[in-house]
Amino acid sequence: MIFKNKKGAALLQVLLVTVILAGMATMLLRASLSRTTAARKTRRTVSAQMLVNSCMAQVNNMWAAKSPEMFARDMSQCIMYCKDASTGTCSQVEKTHKCNISLNGQTYTVTAAFDSSGTDAVINSDNKCKLTYTIESNVDVM
């Protein structure tokens, strides 16, 4: 193809180079943003795991302070603790525990709770309790 108009050929070349440069810039921007997004997601996951581990330590500390009889009673019923603090049958059951964790000047609330699905939160016939941890949703995790 022979161009008789040199201005038209130059304009076509400028447009073509502009489209190629715009495509390359878009690919670089997308690669940069995907790395930043992945790093942010990883940081949030690690921060959430740290908060859950902190609450898990508080729950384990609470359970370690119980007598073996009270611990066996609570675990057989999948309850966190008994409000009436009796050693016999528990009449005031508590299945959740809220952990308030202060970090970098902000307080995060993590709730440890026995799963309420199924019969008395017992999974299968293994007599195991399923404990779940939930971070308060209206707070941004670090």
N, C-alpha and C positions, 0 to 999 in steps of 0.2 A: 504494500500500500504506500503510495507516494503522496505526501502532503504538499499541497501547493501553497498553503498558508502556514508560515513559520510560527505565527502567534498561536494558532490552534494546536500545533504540535507541542509547543511549550506548555500550554494550558493543560493539555491531556497528560503530559509527563508530570507536571506539578500535582495534579489531582491523583494520579496513580501513586506517586511517592507519598502523598499525604495519607491516602488510605492505608498503605503498607505501614507507615509509621504509627498511625492510630491503632492499627491491629496489634503491632508489637507493644505499644504502650499499654493497651488493654490486657494483654497476656502478662506483662510484668506486674501490673497492678493487681491482677487476680492472684498471681502467685504470691505476692507480698501479703495480701489480705488473708489468703488461706493459711499462711504460716502464723500470722498474728491471731487469727480466729482459733486455730488449733492450740496455740500457746495459752490463750485465755481460757479455753475449755479445760485444758489440763490443769491450769492453776486453780480453777473453781472446783474441779474434781478432787484435787489434793487437799484443798482447804476444807471442803465438806467432809472428806475422810478424816481429817485431823479433828474436826469438831465432834464427829461421831465417836472417834476413839477416846476423846476426852470424856464424853458422856458415858461411854462404856466403862471407863475407869471409875467414874463416880458410882455407877450402878454396882459394879463388882465390889467396891469399897463398902457400900451399904449392905450387900449380901454377906460380906466377910464378917461384919459386925454381929450377925445373927448367930444364935445358938444352932447347933446341928439339927435339933428337933424343929425349930421354927423354919429353918431353911428347907428341910425336907417337906414340911407341911405346905409351904408357899410354892415350891416347885411342883408338887403333886397336883396343885390346883391352878397352876400358871398365874399366880398373882405376884405383884411386885413386893408388896408388904401389907401388913395388917394394921389398920388404923387403931384398933383397940389394943394392940400389943399383947394380946393374950397368947399363951402357949398352946391352948386347946384349939377348939374350932373357931375359926375366924368369922366374925359377924360383919365387920366393916372392911370390905375388900378394896384394895387399890391396885389397878392393873397398869397404871402409867406412872412415870416419874419424869418431871421436867428438870432439865439441867440448864442452868444459866451460866454461860461461859463468857468471860470478859477477855477480849483480845483487841489490842491496838485501840483502846478507848471505846470500843463498841461491844455491846452485850448481845450474844446470840442465844436463842432458846432452842434447845434440842429436846425432843420428847422421845423417851424410850417407852414402848408399850408392847404388851403381849398382843399378838394378832387375835382379833375377836372372831375370825371366821372359824367355822367348825364348832364342834361341841367343846365348850369351855377352853377354846384355843389350844387344844391338844391335837397334834398332827399324827394321823394314822393311829396304829395301835402301839407305837414305840414309846408312848408316854413322854414325848418331847414337846417342849413349849417353843413357839416361834416368837422371837423378840425382834421388833422392828424399831428403827430410829428415824425420826422425821425432823428436818431442820425447818424452822419457822419460815414460811414462804414469802412474807412481805419484807424480808431483809436480804440484801445482796450479800452473797458470801464472798468476802474479801475481793 
